[in-house]
Amino acid sequence: MNRKVVSFISCWLAVLLSPPPGAHADEFRTPSISAMRVEWRAVLDQLRQEMSARPAIASNFTFAGQRRVPATDPRATPALVQLNAVTSPLFPGIARSPIPVLLPFDPASYLDARQSGAPDSLSVVRYQADFRPADIFHAGASGYDAVFSLDPGAGDGMPPRTFAKPVEVQISGSILVYDLADRLGGKGEPVKTLAAQFPDIRRFIREGYVRYAFTRFGIPYVVSIQCLDSTPRPKRLACREAYPVAERFLKALHIAGGQPSRSRSDIASDIAERPAAASADFTYRPSGDIIAGSGGHRQQSGHADFTVYSQIRFPLEKAPAFAHSQSFARRKAGATVDVYPWQDNFCEARSFEVGQCTSGFGHQGQDVRPGACPADSKEGCDPKQQGVVAVRDSIVIRSPQQQAATLQINTRTEHIRFRYMHMNPAAMDADGLLNGRRVSEGEKIGVVSNYLDHPNGTSRHLHFDVQVFTRDGWLWVNPYTTLVSAYERLIRGRGREIGPEPGPAAAVAHALPDDVVHRIDTQEGGGN
């Protein structure tokens, strides 16, 4: 290639890769989200087919809607209105889903039994492939999420397993899909036993879950089970034991509800809103600038991500607050974590899978500490009772005794999750912070604590992370920029970016031993 051609290409690359006019290096951006289109005609055809096996039931459904009404008018799809009326007592709010709700529940068999005089008290388990009643079902303007469990020994023909607890199966479907620069996305192996029912289905293990991803009626769905690709044990589910449970779940899927809504448009990334006035003292290092050497034995760097994934309320009740590593910062001579500037610690060395990190492993979120009580405080400040609050109006995903509390947002423009860790599980149980509870933005949901398997198991701080829905299911993304933006709104001032941090000579030059890393964060792998 001659020099003129090379020069021409170089110039064009410079133009394409340069920031847009008026943009600055420290500008944050909102996420890019693709909107799917539902094939509702195919949904009705499938529903008619599922009902046809029981003619007495099918005759009760009206599949011909009124022609002169918009497609989003319930009168256009009366069969779905009827179906939602049947299933909503079992799955509250199912009609809010703008996509077909696929669940391991057979509406035709359920209706047939009721029409034959079966008592209403008859267990729903027999109509959903022996899976227990839903642990959680949440439908909103972007789609739905549900969790079902299969008890040990339940299910005819299931192979015996070593794992002694119920296996939780999650399913999510979404009309919104977050567009990530995902080097691992779209991979997986076909599942021959399910290919007839789901032609494009693929199975893969990612971020601690075995996942089955498929497209139906134009919408991406993902069924997943948390597991370890290891030897089966009574207290640890091996992925090979999870396969038959997931496949039983998938074979039992039927259309259980949903209702057409107004069509969506893709949501383009844009410059995120931030306070115009500068903060007097808040400073932060750039996203991806983790402590040198803290990325593990491969000298992994951080993951720079300047996306504000959601306009959230900051998760701690009051300022000041400090975002720093809880594992590595104190190893620097004279270092303290209760000062500005903030520093990212997403992708810091951990043994958990995180696809956005260079090595595929790392810390899944950001550590945050509240500031000390002011010396002149007149509010009865107790450093051990510094509040943790809900970042948005949301629904709680958390079973009793679990160490993590997840808040989910499901609106016309977002399908996103926020997870909190290190609050005491007993206190959360007592406060009713459990599956299905609705919380309001700014509502106090706990206090900063140090729980990790037991009290005093870690330093006193909040671990906060973010997951977004993709075609591979729920994936971890770097929450650092989202937190910087939220903190700026809390203090009503724009922070000043400092950095990057000086080279290795002024920072930690080695990572913690593997056994210490595992002990520090062994419970931060519980998200989907």
N, C-alpha and C positions, 0 to 999 in steps of 0.2 A: 504494500500500500504506500503511495507516494506521500510526501510531506504535506502537500496542500490538502489532501483528503483527511489526513490525520489531524491537521490544524482545524479543518472545518468541523469534524466530529467533536473535537475537544471543546470548541466554542459552543456548540449546541448543548453538549453535556453540562457545561458551566451554566448556561441559561436555565436548563431544565432542573438542575440541582440547587440553584440559588434560591433563597427565600423570596416570597412574593414582595412586590413593592410595598414599603411601609412596615414590613414585618421586622421584628427584632429577635435576637438570639434567645431571649428569655420568655418569648411568648408561648403560652400553652394553647392546646387545641382540644376541641371536643372530639369524640369518637366518630368514625365512619360506620354506618349501620345499613345493611341491605334489608329491604322489605320483600317478603315472599308473596306470591299470589296463590290463593287457594282454588283448587279445581272442585267447586261445590257440586257440579253436575255428577262428577265421578263419585263424590261422597254419597249422594242420594242413590246412585245406582248400587253402590256397595251396601248401603243400609237396606235397600229393598231386597237384595240378594240374601243378606243375613236374616232378614225377617221371613223370607219365603219358605224356609224350612218348617215354619209353624204357621200354616195358613190362617188359623183362627186369630192369631196375633197380628199378622200382616194386614188383615182386613180392617183392623182398628186404626191403621195409619193412612194418612192422606198424603200422597206423593205429588199430586198435581196442585201446584200453587196458583195464585191469581197472577195473570200475565201482566196486568197494567200497573203493577207496583214495582218500586225499585228492588233490585236483587237483595239489598240489605234489609228490606222490610220483612218482618217475620211471616207475613201472609204469603210471601213468595216460597217459603220452605216450611209448610205446616208440619211435615213429618218430623223435622228437627225440633220444632216447638213441642210437639207431643212427646218426643223422646226426652227432651230436657225436663219436662214435667214429671216423667217417670223416674229419672235418675237423680234429680236434684235433692230429694231427701237423703240419698246416700252420699252424694258428692255436691255439697252446697255451693251455689254460685256457678255451676257448670255452664250455664247459658252465657256467662260473661266471656267465655273463650271465643276468640275470633277465628279459631282453627278447629278442625275435627278433633275431639278428645278421644284418644285411643287408650283403653284401659283393659286389664284382664278381667272383664266383667261381661257376662252374656245377657244383654237386656231381654232377648227373645225368650230364653229359658226362664228368666226371673218373672217375666210377665205371664208366661204360660202357667207357672206354678201358682201364681196369685189368682189367675183366672180359674184355676182348677180347685181353688179353695184352700190352698196352703196358708197356714197362719202367718201373719206379718212378722211374728217373732222368729220365724225360721231363719237360721243363720245364713248370712249372705255369702259365707265362705264357699258354700257348695256351688255358687254361681260364678265364682272367680278363681277357678282352678286350684282351690284349697289355700289361696293366699288370704291372710287375715284381712279384716276391714282396714281400709286405708289409714296409715299412720298420719298422713297429711295429704290433703288435696287442696290446691290453690289455683284458681283460674283468674286471669285478669286480661287486660286489653291487649297483651302481647302473646298470650298463649296460656299454658298451664304446666304445673309440676305436681307430681304425686309420688308417694312412697308407700310400698306394700311390703309385707314380711311373710316369709314362709318358715313355719316352725320345723324343728328337727323331727324327722319321721313323717311329716305331712306330704301328701301327694302320692297317688298311686304310680308305681313304676319308677320312682325317683331312686337313684343309686344312694347307698349309705354314705354318710360323710363323717369326718372326724370332728369338724367344727360343731360345738355344742349349743350355740345360740341361734335365734332366728336370723335368717339372712334377709337383709333389707335390699329391696330393688327400687331404684329410682327411674322415673320416666319424665322426660321434658320434651315439649314441642313448642316451637316459637315461630311467630310470623316475622320476628326481627332476628337478624343474625349479625353479630359484631364482626367487622372486617379486621382481622389481625394479620400482621406480617408473621405468619406461622409456618416455620420451616418444617414442622412435623405434621401439619394438617393434611387430611385426606388419605392417610395411610390406613392399612388394615388388610385383613384376609377375608375372602368370601366364606359364607357359612352355607354349605350345600344343603343341610337339612331344612334351612329356612328360605332358600332361594326362590321357591315357587310362590311363597307368600310375600316376600320382600326381595325383589330381584336385585336391588343394588346394595343389600345389607353388607356391612363389613364389621369385623370384630378386631379389636386391638386393645392393648393395655396401655393406659396413659394416666399419669399423675395419680397413681395409686388405685385406679379403677379399671376393671374390664368393662369395655363399652361396646355396644352394638348400635351403630349409626345407620339410619336408612331414611329415604325420602318417600312420603306417601301423600298423595293428593297435592303435590307441589310443596309440601312443608317438611322441613328436617325434624326428625325425632331422634332422641338418643336414650337408650335403656342402659343403666350402669349399676354395677355392684362394687363396693369397696373391697379390695382383696390384695393379697401379696402373692407374687409369683414365686412361691416357695413350697416347702413341705407342709402338708396339712397338719394342724394342731388344734386341740380342743378350744383354745382361746384365740386362734388366729385363722381366719378363713383363707384358704389357698385359692388362687384363681381357677385352678382346674376343678375345684368343688363348686365354684360359682357358675361355671359354664352351663351345666344342666338346669340350674335354677333360673338363670336368665332366659334360656331357650324355652323353658316351660311357660314363663311369663309372656314371651313374644308370641308363642303359638296361641295363647289365650286372648290376644288383643282383639277387641271389637270396638265399633263406633259407639260411644256412650253419650255423646252430646256435642255441644258447640253450636254457634250461630253466626252466620255471615255478618260482617261489619263493613264500614266504609273502607275502601281500598287505601293502601298506604303507599307512600313514596319513599325512596331511599333517603337516608339522612346523611347529608354530606358533612365532612369534618369542617369545622370553622374555628376561628379564634375565640378562645374562651374568655368570658367576662371576668375582669379582675378589678379591684379597687384602683381608682385613679391616684389617690393620695398615697404618698410613700410612708411606710412605717418608720418610726424613729429608730427602732433597734432590731427588727426581725431580719435575719439573714439566713440563707440556706445554700448549701452546695448543690450543684446540678444533679438531676436524675442520672443514675448509673454510676455516680462517683462514690463507690463504696470504699471502705478502708482498704488500703493496699494490702494484699495478702489474705484478706478475710474471705476470699472466694473459694478457698480450698486448695488442695495439693496441686491442682492444675493451674493455679494462679488465675482463676476465672475472674473476669471483670464483672461489673454490674450490668444491668440492662437499662440503657437510657430510653425512657419513654416519657414524652412531654404531653401525654394525653390526660385531660381531666375527664375521667370516665363518667362522672355525675356531679351535679351541683349539690353537694351534701353539706349538712351541718357538721362541724368538727365533732369527733366522737367523745372528746373530753368536755366536761361541763364548763371549765374556766381556763383562761390564759393566765400566766404563761404555760406553755407545754413545750416539750423538747423531743424531737425525733432523732434518735441515735441508735446505734447497735448496742444491745445489752450484753453481747458476748465478747466483743473485741475492743470496744472503745477504751475500757479501763486498763487495757494492757499497754496503752501508750503512756509514756512518762508524763506524769502530771495531768493526765486527761480527766475530764469530768463530762458526764452526759447531760448535765443540767445547765447547759449554756447554748447560745447561738454560736455559730450557724448550725442548722439542722444538717443531717447527713443520711442519705439513702442506705438501707441495708437489705433491700430485696436482692435475691441471688447470693446473699452471704452463705457460707458453707453450712449445709445441712444434708441429711441423707434422704430428703424427700424429692420426688420428681417435680420439676417445674419446667415446662416446655419452653418458656421464654428465656430461660437461663442458658448460657453458652454450653455448659456441660450436660444440661438436662436435669440438673439437681440444684437445690438451693433453698434459701429461706423464702417462704411463700408470701410474706407481707412486710409490714413496717412496724418496728417497735417504737412506742411513744410513752413518754413519762410526763406526769404532771409536775408543775413547778412546786417548790416548797411554799409553805404558808408564809405570807408576808409578815415581817416582824411586828408591824403595827396593825395587824388584822383585828377587826372588831366584830367579825361575823362568826366567832367561835370555830375557826378553821381547824379541822382535824386532818392531818396528813394521811391518815389511814382510811378516810372516808371521802376521798376525792372522786366526784361522780363521773360515771360513764353514761352517755346519752345516745338515744337513737339518732342516726344520721338522716333518716327520712321517715315519712309515713310508710309503714311496711308491715309485713307479716313475719312472725318468728318461725324459724325451722330449728327445733331442738327437742330431743327426747330427754326424759328424766335421767339425771346423773351424767349427762354428756358435759365435757369440759368446754365445748365451743358453742357459741350462740350465733346463729346466722340470721340476718335480716334480708328479706327479699323484696325487691321492687318490681312490679309488673304493671306497666302503664303503656299507653299508645306509643311512647317514644323510648322506653327503656325496659330491658329485662336483665337485671343485674343483682348480684348478691354481695353482702358485706358481712365478714365474719369477725367476731370478737373472741379473744382468748385470754385466759389466766384469771378470770373471775371465779369465785368459789362455786362449784356446782350445787352444793347444798343450799346456798343462799339464792341461787337462781331458781331452784326447785321451789323453795319456800315463797318466792315472789311470783311464781306462776309464769316464769319466762319459758314457755313450752310451746310445742307445735300448735300453730294456728292462732296464737295470740296476736292481736293487732296493736301496734305501738305508734305513737305520734312523734314526729320530728321534734327533737329536743327533750323528749320524755326520759327521765332518769331510769336506767335499766340495771344499774349495779354500781360498784365502786372498783377502782383500780386495785388489783390484788396481785398475789404471787403464787397462785395455784398451778401446779403442774404435777399431776398424779396425786399430790398431797400438798397441804399448806407449806409454804416456804420452799416449794420445789423449784422456784425460779426467782429472779429479782422482781421487785414491784414495778410492773409496767403493763401496758395494754399492747397486745399484738393485734393488728388490724390488717385485714386483707380484702381483696376484691376479686370476684369472679364474674365473667361475662359469658353469655351463651353463644356458642359457635356450632358449626357442623360436626365438631368433635365433642360436643357437650360443653359442660361448664369448665372453663380454664382460668388459671390464675393469671392476673395481669399486675403490673407494678402500680401500687396505690400511692406512691410517693408524691407525684405531681397533684393528684386529686386531693391529698391531705394538705399540701402547701396552699393550694387554692382555697380550701375550706378554712384553713387557719387565717388566711388573709381576710376573709369575710368576717371571721369571728373578731379579729382585732381592728377591722376596718382600715387596714393599711396594706399597701403592696410591699412585699419583701424584696430584698436585694440579693441577687445571686452572687455568690463568692466561689471562686474555685476555678478549675478543679483543685483537689487536695494536692499538696506537694508529693514528690516521688517517694519510693519505698524507704529511703534513708530516714524519713521523718515519720514513718508509719510502721505498723506491724508487718514483719517480713515473713510470718509463718501463720498457718491455720491451727486451730485447736485439734488435738487428737480426736480420732473418729469416735471413741467411746464417750468423750466429753461432749462433742457435738450432738451425739444421739441423746444424751441425758438432758442437754439444754432444751432441746426442742422436740422431744419425741412425740408430743401430742399435736404438733402443728400440721399433721398430714391428714386431717379428717375431712377435708372438703372435697366436693366432686369436681 
